[in-house]
Amino acid sequence: MANEQSGLIQKQLIETAANEIYREYLRALGIHEPIKTRHEGYAVILEELDELWEAIRNNEDIDKVRLEAAQVGAMALRFIVDIC
C-alpha cells in the first residue's frame, strides 16, 4: 500500500512538473520566434541554465528555482520541436 501511495505521489509530481514546463513552452511561443539553428537552440538552453544556476547560487526561494528549472525544460522542449 505504501509503495502504491508513493508511486501515485511521484506520478502527480511528474505531471505537475510537465504541466509547468508546457505552460512555460506556450508562454515562450507567444514571445519569441522559433529557434532556427542547433547553435541558437543550445545558446537559448544555456542562457536558461545559467539563470537557474544564478537562482541556486543566490539561494533564491524554491518557487524561483522551480520556475527557472521549468524554463530550462521548456527550452529543451522548444529545441526538440523547432529543430528536431
Backbone as XML, in Angstrom:
<?xml version="1.0"?>
<chain id="A" units="angstrom">
  <residue number="1" name="MET">
    <atom name="N" x="0.819" y="-1.197" z="0.000"/>
    <atom name="CA" x="0.000" y="0.000" z="0.000"/>
    <atom name="C" x="0.861" y="1.260" z="0.000"/>
  </residue>
  <residue number="2" name="ALA">
    <atom name="N" x="1.926" y="1.271" z="0.797"/>
    <atom name="CA" x="2.809" y="2.438" z="0.866"/>
    <atom name="C" x="3.486" y="2.686" z="-0.477"/>
  </residue>
  <residue number="3" name="ASN">
    <atom name="N" x="3.889" y="1.609" z="-1.165"/>
    <atom name="CA" x="4.512" y="1.759" z="-2.479"/>
    <atom name="C" x="3.541" y="2.321" z="-3.497"/>
  </residue>
  <residue number="4" name="GLU">
    <atom name="N" x="2.261" y="1.911" z="-3.413"/>
    <atom name="CA" x="1.250" y="2.441" z="-4.322"/>
    <atom name="C" x="1.068" y="3.932" z="-4.093"/>
  </residue>
  <residue number="5" name="GLN">
    <atom name="N" x="0.999" y="4.339" z="-2.830"/>
    <atom name="CA" x="0.853" y="5.755" z="-2.493"/>
    <atom name="C" x="2.060" y="6.538" z="-2.976"/>
  </residue>
  <residue number="6" name="SER">
    <atom name="N" x="3.232" y="5.993" z="-2.741"/>
    <atom name="CA" x="4.460" y="6.652" z="-3.171"/>
    <atom name="C" x="4.487" y="6.800" z="-4.692"/>
  </residue>
  <residue number="7" name="GLY">
    <atom name="N" x="4.069" y="5.752" z="-5.397"/>
    <atom name="CA" x="4.019" y="5.812" z="-6.853"/>
    <atom name="C" x="3.031" y="6.842" z="-7.340"/>
  </residue>
  <residue number="8" name="LEU">
    <atom name="N" x="1.887" y="6.956" z="-6.669"/>
    <atom name="CA" x="0.873" y="7.943" z="-7.039"/>
    <atom name="C" x="1.389" y="9.362" z="-6.812"/>
  </residue>
  <residue number="9" name="ILE">
    <atom name="N" x="2.035" y="9.576" z="-5.690"/>
    <atom name="CA" x="2.598" y="10.895" z="-5.392"/>
    <atom name="C" x="3.655" y="11.250" z="-6.429"/>
  </residue>
  <residue number="10" name="GLN">
    <atom name="N" x="4.519" y="10.290" z="-6.774"/>
    <atom name="CA" x="5.555" y="10.518" z="-7.773"/>
    <atom name="C" x="4.929" y="10.882" z="-9.115"/>
  </residue>
  <residue number="11" name="LYS">
    <atom name="N" x="3.880" y="10.175" z="-9.505"/>
    <atom name="CA" x="3.195" y="10.449" z="-10.770"/>
    <atom name="C" x="2.608" y="11.860" z="-10.759"/>
  </residue>
  <residue number="12" name="GLN">
    <atom name="N" x="2.015" y="12.259" z="-9.650"/>
    <atom name="CA" x="1.440" y="13.601" z="-9.536"/>
    <atom name="C" x="2.524" y="14.672" z="-9.639"/>
  </residue>
  <residue number="13" name="LEU">
    <atom name="N" x="3.669" y="14.434" z="-9.015"/>
    <atom name="CA" x="4.780" y="15.382" z="-9.098"/>
    <atom name="C" x="5.273" y="15.527" z="-10.533"/>
  </residue>
  <residue number="14" name="ILE">
    <atom name="N" x="5.374" y="14.400" z="-11.231"/>
    <atom name="CA" x="5.824" y="14.422" z="-12.629"/>
    <atom name="C" x="4.822" y="15.172" z="-13.491"/>
  </residue>
  <residue number="15" name="GLU">
    <atom name="N" x="3.541" y="14.914" z="-13.301"/>
    <atom name="CA" x="2.507" y="15.597" z="-14.081"/>
    <atom name="C" x="2.515" y="17.099" z="-13.815"/>
  </residue>
  <residue number="16" name="THR">
    <atom name="N" x="2.686" y="17.479" z="-12.570"/>
    <atom name="CA" x="2.750" y="18.904" z="-12.217"/>
    <atom name="C" x="3.947" y="19.567" z="-12.879"/>
  </residue>
  <residue number="17" name="ALA">
    <atom name="N" x="5.099" y="18.928" z="-12.801"/>
    <atom name="CA" x="6.310" y="19.481" z="-13.419"/>
    <atom name="C" x="6.148" y="19.572" z="-14.932"/>
  </residue>
  <residue number="18" name="ALA">
    <atom name="N" x="5.600" y="18.538" z="-15.555"/>
    <atom name="CA" x="5.399" y="18.546" z="-17.004"/>
    <atom name="C" x="4.438" y="19.662" z="-17.409"/>
  </residue>
  <residue number="19" name="ASN">
    <atom name="N" x="3.402" y="19.890" z="-16.616"/>
    <atom name="CA" x="2.468" y="20.978" z="-16.903"/>
    <atom name="C" x="3.138" y="22.342" z="-16.781"/>
  </residue>
  <residue number="20" name="GLU">
    <atom name="N" x="4.003" y="22.502" z="-15.798"/>
    <atom name="CA" x="4.727" y="23.763" z="-15.636"/>
    <atom name="C" x="5.635" y="24.010" z="-16.840"/>
  </residue>
  <residue number="21" name="ILE">
    <atom name="N" x="6.319" y="22.981" z="-17.281"/>
    <atom name="CA" x="7.194" y="23.095" z="-18.448"/>
    <atom name="C" x="6.364" y="23.456" z="-19.674"/>
  </residue>
  <residue number="22" name="TYR">
    <atom name="N" x="5.240" y="22.801" z="-19.853"/>
    <atom name="CA" x="4.380" y="23.071" z="-21.004"/>
    <atom name="C" x="3.848" y="24.507" z="-20.980"/>
  </residue>
  <residue number="23" name="ARG">
    <atom name="N" x="3.447" y="24.997" z="-19.807"/>
    <atom name="CA" x="2.979" y="26.390" z="-19.697"/>
    <atom name="C" x="4.087" y="27.370" z="-20.088"/>
  </residue>
  <residue number="24" name="GLU">
    <atom name="N" x="5.309" y="27.091" z="-19.624"/>
    <atom name="CA" x="6.440" y="27.950" z="-19.992"/>
    <atom name="C" x="6.718" y="27.864" z="-21.493"/>
  </residue>
  <residue number="25" name="TYR">
    <atom name="N" x="6.579" y="26.671" z="-22.058"/>
    <atom name="CA" x="6.754" y="26.485" z="-23.502"/>
    <atom name="C" x="5.744" y="27.348" z="-24.261"/>
  </residue>
  <residue number="26" name="LEU">
    <atom name="N" x="4.475" y="27.288" z="-23.865"/>
    <atom name="CA" x="3.437" y="28.077" z="-24.534"/>
    <atom name="C" x="3.686" y="29.572" z="-24.380"/>
  </residue>
  <residue number="27" name="ARG">
    <atom name="N" x="4.146" y="29.979" z="-23.204"/>
    <atom name="CA" x="4.451" y="31.395" z="-22.963"/>
    <atom name="C" x="5.562" y="31.853" z="-23.898"/>
  </residue>
  <residue number="28" name="ALA">
    <atom name="N" x="6.586" y="31.027" z="-24.042"/>
    <atom name="CA" x="7.719" y="31.368" z="-24.906"/>
    <atom name="C" x="7.296" y="31.446" z="-26.374"/>
  </residue>
  <residue number="29" name="LEU">
    <atom name="N" x="6.356" y="30.603" z="-26.773"/>
    <atom name="CA" x="5.864" y="30.654" z="-28.153"/>
    <atom name="C" x="5.267" y="32.010" z="-28.483"/>
  </residue>
  <residue number="30" name="GLY">
    <atom name="N" x="4.618" y="32.617" z="-27.509"/>
    <atom name="CA" x="3.992" y="33.914" z="-27.718"/>
    <atom name="C" x="4.956" y="35.079" z="-27.684"/>
  </residue>
  <residue number="31" name="ILE">
    <atom name="N" x="6.168" y="34.852" z="-27.228"/>
    <atom name="CA" x="7.138" y="35.936" z="-27.050"/>
    <atom name="C" x="8.261" y="35.881" z="-28.073"/>
  </residue>
  <residue number="32" name="HIS">
    <atom name="N" x="8.756" y="34.692" z="-28.364"/>
    <atom name="CA" x="9.971" y="34.529" z="-29.153"/>
    <atom name="C" x="9.704" y="33.829" z="-30.479"/>
  </residue>
  <residue number="33" name="GLU">
    <atom name="N" x="10.514" y="34.161" z="-31.452"/>
    <atom name="CA" x="10.487" y="33.477" z="-32.740"/>
    <atom name="C" x="10.944" y="32.029" z="-32.544"/>
  </residue>
  <residue number="34" name="PRO">
    <atom name="N" x="10.616" y="31.158" z="-33.496"/>
    <atom name="CA" x="11.126" y="29.782" z="-33.397"/>
    <atom name="C" x="12.654" y="29.752" z="-33.383"/>
  </residue>
  <residue number="35" name="ILE">
    <atom name="N" x="13.192" y="28.742" z="-32.757"/>
    <atom name="CA" x="14.636" y="28.521" z="-32.775"/>
    <atom name="C" x="15.002" y="28.063" z="-34.179"/>
  </residue>
  <residue number="36" name="LYS">
    <atom name="N" x="16.014" y="28.697" z="-34.764"/>
    <atom name="CA" x="16.323" y="28.448" z="-36.174"/>
    <atom name="C" x="17.467" y="27.464" z="-36.398"/>
  </residue>
  <residue number="37" name="THR">
    <atom name="N" x="18.412" y="27.396" z="-35.469"/>
    <atom name="CA" x="19.563" y="26.518" z="-35.668"/>
    <atom name="C" x="19.881" y="25.775" z="-34.376"/>
  </residue>
  <residue number="38" name="ARG">
    <atom name="N" x="20.656" y="24.729" z="-34.504"/>
    <atom name="CA" x="21.092" y="23.979" z="-33.323"/>
    <atom name="C" x="21.906" y="24.865" z="-32.395"/>
  </residue>
  <residue number="39" name="HIS">
    <atom name="N" x="22.761" y="25.706" z="-32.983"/>
    <atom name="CA" x="23.608" y="26.583" z="-32.170"/>
    <atom name="C" x="22.768" y="27.587" z="-31.389"/>
  </residue>
  <residue number="40" name="GLU">
    <atom name="N" x="21.761" y="28.152" z="-32.053"/>
    <atom name="CA" x="20.870" y="29.080" z="-31.358"/>
    <atom name="C" x="20.123" y="28.358" z="-30.244"/>
  </residue>
  <residue number="41" name="GLY">
    <atom name="N" x="19.647" y="27.152" z="-30.525"/>
    <atom name="CA" x="18.937" y="26.374" z="-29.516"/>
    <atom name="C" x="19.803" y="26.088" z="-28.310"/>
  </residue>
  <residue number="42" name="TYR">
    <atom name="N" x="21.046" y="25.705" z="-28.572"/>
    <atom name="CA" x="21.989" y="25.457" z="-27.488"/>
    <atom name="C" x="22.178" y="26.727" z="-26.651"/>
  </residue>
  <residue number="43" name="ALA">
    <atom name="N" x="22.338" y="27.862" z="-27.330"/>
    <atom name="CA" x="22.551" y="29.122" z="-26.622"/>
    <atom name="C" x="21.350" y="29.492" z="-25.756"/>
  </residue>
  <residue number="44" name="VAL">
    <atom name="N" x="20.150" y="29.264" z="-26.266"/>
    <atom name="CA" x="18.938" y="29.571" z="-25.500"/>
    <atom name="C" x="18.853" y="28.680" z="-24.260"/>
  </residue>
  <residue number="45" name="ILE">
    <atom name="N" x="19.110" y="27.391" z="-24.440"/>
    <atom name="CA" x="19.090" y="26.473" z="-23.295"/>
    <atom name="C" x="20.165" y="26.853" z="-22.290"/>
  </residue>
  <residue number="46" name="LEU">
    <atom name="N" x="21.357" y="27.189" z="-22.772"/>
    <atom name="CA" x="22.454" y="27.573" z="-21.881"/>
    <atom name="C" x="22.109" y="28.834" z="-21.088"/>
  </residue>
  <residue number="47" name="GLU">
    <atom name="N" x="21.471" y="29.794" z="-21.755"/>
    <atom name="CA" x="21.066" y="31.020" z="-21.060"/>
    <atom name="C" x="20.095" y="30.689" z="-19.923"/>
  </residue>
  <residue number="48" name="GLU">
    <atom name="N" x="19.132" y="29.840" z="-20.207"/>
    <atom name="CA" x="18.176" y="29.452" z="-19.157"/>
    <atom name="C" x="18.864" y="28.667" z="-18.046"/>
  </residue>
  <residue number="49" name="LEU">
    <atom name="N" x="19.792" y="27.815" z="-18.408"/>
    <atom name="CA" x="20.537" y="27.047" z="-17.415"/>
    <atom name="C" x="21.375" y="27.970" z="-16.535"/>
  </residue>
  <residue number="50" name="ASP">
    <atom name="N" x="21.973" y="28.987" z="-17.134"/>
    <atom name="CA" x="22.728" y="29.979" z="-16.359"/>
    <atom name="C" x="21.816" y="30.708" z="-15.379"/>
  </residue>
  <residue number="51" name="GLU">
    <atom name="N" x="20.593" y="31.030" z="-15.801"/>
    <atom name="CA" x="19.644" y="31.698" z="-14.907"/>
    <atom name="C" x="19.243" y="30.779" z="-13.758"/>
  </residue>
  <residue number="52" name="LEU">
    <atom name="N" x="19.098" y="29.493" z="-14.044"/>
    <atom name="CA" x="18.816" y="28.530" z="-12.980"/>
    <atom name="C" x="19.976" y="28.482" z="-11.994"/>
  </residue>
  <residue number="53" name="TRP">
    <atom name="N" x="21.195" y="28.417" z="-12.509"/>
    <atom name="CA" x="22.374" y="28.359" z="-11.654"/>
    <atom name="C" x="22.486" y="29.624" z="-10.803"/>
  </residue>
  <residue number="54" name="GLU">
    <atom name="N" x="22.170" y="30.769" z="-11.400"/>
    <atom name="CA" x="22.221" y="32.025" z="-10.654"/>
    <atom name="C" x="21.196" y="32.014" z="-9.514"/>
  </residue>
  <residue number="55" name="ALA">
    <atom name="N" x="20.003" y="31.520" z="-9.781"/>
    <atom name="CA" x="18.974" y="31.441" z="-8.733"/>
    <atom name="C" x="19.426" y="30.510" z="-7.608"/>
  </residue>
  <residue number="56" name="ILE">
    <atom name="N" x="20.083" y="29.424" z="-7.969"/>
    <atom name="CA" x="20.590" y="28.489" z="-6.954"/>
    <atom name="C" x="21.708" y="29.144" z="-6.153"/>
  </residue>
  <residue number="57" name="ARG">
    <atom name="N" x="22.677" y="29.762" z="-6.859"/>
    <atom name="CA" x="23.807" y="30.413" z="-6.172"/>
    <atom name="C" x="23.343" y="31.510" z="-5.234"/>
  </residue>
  <residue number="58" name="ASN">
    <atom name="N" x="22.295" y="32.251" z="-5.653"/>
    <atom name="CA" x="21.792" y="33.356" z="-4.835"/>
    <atom name="C" x="20.816" y="32.898" z="-3.765"/>
  </residue>
  <residue number="59" name="ASN">
    <atom name="N" x="20.662" y="31.578" z="-3.654"/>
    <atom name="CA" x="19.777" y="30.998" z="-2.647"/>
    <atom name="C" x="18.371" y="31.598" z="-2.723"/>
  </residue>
  <residue number="60" name="GLU">
    <atom name="N" x="17.880" y="31.742" z="-3.974"/>
    <atom name="CA" x="16.518" y="32.244" z="-4.189"/>
    <atom name="C" x="15.521" y="31.258" z="-3.595"/>
  </residue>
  <residue number="61" name="ASP">
    <atom name="N" x="14.284" y="31.729" z="-3.386"/>
    <atom name="CA" x="13.270" y="30.823" z="-2.849"/>
    <atom name="C" x="12.980" y="29.722" z="-3.867"/>
  </residue>
  <residue number="62" name="ILE">
    <atom name="N" x="12.420" y="28.645" z="-3.386"/>
    <atom name="CA" x="12.238" y="27.445" z="-4.199"/>
    <atom name="C" x="11.304" y="27.696" z="-5.378"/>
  </residue>
  <residue number="63" name="ASP">
    <atom name="N" x="10.361" y="28.624" z="-5.250"/>
    <atom name="CA" x="9.468" y="28.926" z="-6.369"/>
    <atom name="C" x="10.235" y="29.536" z="-7.542"/>
  </residue>
  <residue number="64" name="LYS">
    <atom name="N" x="11.187" y="30.392" z="-7.248"/>
    <atom name="CA" x="12.029" y="30.988" z="-8.291"/>
    <atom name="C" x="12.899" y="29.916" z="-8.950"/>
  </residue>
  <residue number="65" name="VAL">
    <atom name="N" x="13.490" y="29.064" z="-8.142"/>
    <atom name="CA" x="14.331" y="27.981" z="-8.673"/>
    <atom name="C" x="13.478" y="27.058" z="-9.542"/>
  </residue>
  <residue number="66" name="ARG">
    <atom name="N" x="12.294" y="26.747" z="-9.068"/>
    <atom name="CA" x="11.391" y="25.869" z="-9.826"/>
    <atom name="C" x="11.024" y="26.491" z="-11.164"/>
  </residue>
  <residue number="67" name="LEU">
    <atom name="N" x="10.720" y="27.790" z="-11.174"/>
    <atom name="CA" x="10.397" y="28.485" z="-12.415"/>
    <atom name="C" x="11.566" y="28.431" z="-13.391"/>
  </residue>
  <residue number="68" name="GLU">
    <atom name="N" x="12.761" y="28.693" z="-12.901"/>
    <atom name="CA" x="13.941" y="28.649" z="-13.774"/>
    <atom name="C" x="14.161" y="27.240" z="-14.318"/>
  </residue>
  <residue number="69" name="ALA">
    <atom name="N" x="13.942" y="26.224" z="-13.490"/>
    <atom name="CA" x="14.086" y="24.838" z="-13.960"/>
    <atom name="C" x="13.039" y="24.523" z="-15.024"/>
  </residue>
  <residue number="70" name="ALA">
    <atom name="N" x="11.816" y="25.019" z="-14.834"/>
    <atom name="CA" x="10.766" y="24.813" z="-15.831"/>
    <atom name="C" x="11.122" y="25.501" z="-17.144"/>
  </residue>
  <residue number="71" name="GLN">
    <atom name="N" x="11.770" y="26.644" z="-17.060"/>
    <atom name="CA" x="12.183" y="27.346" z="-18.276"/>
    <atom name="C" x="13.273" y="26.584" z="-19.024"/>
  </residue>
  <residue number="72" name="VAL">
    <atom name="N" x="14.166" y="25.938" z="-18.289"/>
    <atom name="CA" x="15.170" y="25.081" z="-18.936"/>
    <atom name="C" x="14.457" y="23.958" z="-19.688"/>
  </residue>
  <residue number="73" name="GLY">
    <atom name="N" x="13.516" y="23.318" z="-19.015"/>
    <atom name="CA" x="12.762" y="22.240" z="-19.644"/>
    <atom name="C" x="11.966" y="22.713" z="-20.847"/>
  </residue>
  <residue number="74" name="ALA">
    <atom name="N" x="11.372" y="23.901" z="-20.736"/>
    <atom name="CA" x="10.588" y="24.447" z="-21.840"/>
    <atom name="C" x="11.467" y="24.721" z="-23.058"/>
  </residue>
  <residue number="75" name="MET">
    <atom name="N" x="12.678" y="25.209" z="-22.822"/>
    <atom name="CA" x="13.561" y="25.481" z="-23.953"/>
    <atom name="C" x="14.109" y="24.195" z="-24.555"/>
  </residue>
  <residue number="76" name="ALA">
    <atom name="N" x="14.269" y="23.163" z="-23.730"/>
    <atom name="CA" x="14.648" y="21.856" z="-24.272"/>
    <atom name="C" x="13.517" y="21.321" z="-25.150"/>
  </residue>
  <residue number="77" name="LEU">
    <atom name="N" x="12.286" y="21.476" z="-24.706"/>
    <atom name="CA" x="11.132" y="21.071" z="-25.497"/>
    <atom name="C" x="11.069" y="21.887" z="-26.792"/>
  </residue>
  <residue number="78" name="ARG">
    <atom name="N" x="11.294" y="23.172" z="-26.663"/>
    <atom name="CA" x="11.285" y="24.045" z="-27.856"/>
    <atom name="C" x="12.357" y="23.603" z="-28.848"/>
  </residue>
  <residue number="79" name="PHE">
    <atom name="N" x="13.519" y="23.260" z="-28.354"/>
    <atom name="CA" x="14.605" y="22.772" z="-29.218"/>
    <atom name="C" x="14.144" y="21.526" z="-29.984"/>
  </residue>
  <residue number="80" name="ILE">
    <atom name="N" x="13.553" y="20.601" z="-29.261"/>
    <atom name="CA" x="13.092" y="19.364" z="-29.900"/>
    <atom name="C" x="12.046" y="19.664" z="-30.979"/>
  </residue>
  <residue number="81" name="VAL">
    <atom name="N" x="11.083" y="20.520" z="-30.657"/>
    <atom name="CA" x="10.011" y="20.825" z="-31.595"/>
    <atom name="C" x="10.525" y="21.628" z="-32.786"/>
  </residue>
  <residue number="82" name="ASP">
    <atom name="N" x="11.333" y="22.657" z="-32.530"/>
    <atom name="CA" x="11.765" y="23.568" z="-33.604"/>
    <atom name="C" x="12.899" y="22.982" z="-34.457"/>
  </residue>
  <residue number="83" name="ILE">
    <atom name="N" x="13.774" y="22.222" z="-33.857"/>
    <atom name="CA" x="14.991" y="21.769" z="-34.572"/>
    <atom name="C" x="14.923" y="20.291" z="-34.963"/>
  </residue>
  <residue number="84" name="CYS">
    <atom name="N" x="14.411" y="19.470" z="-34.070"/>
    <atom name="CA" x="14.462" y="18.023" z="-34.325"/>
    <atom name="C" x="13.216" y="17.553" z="-35.040"/>
  </residue>
</chain>
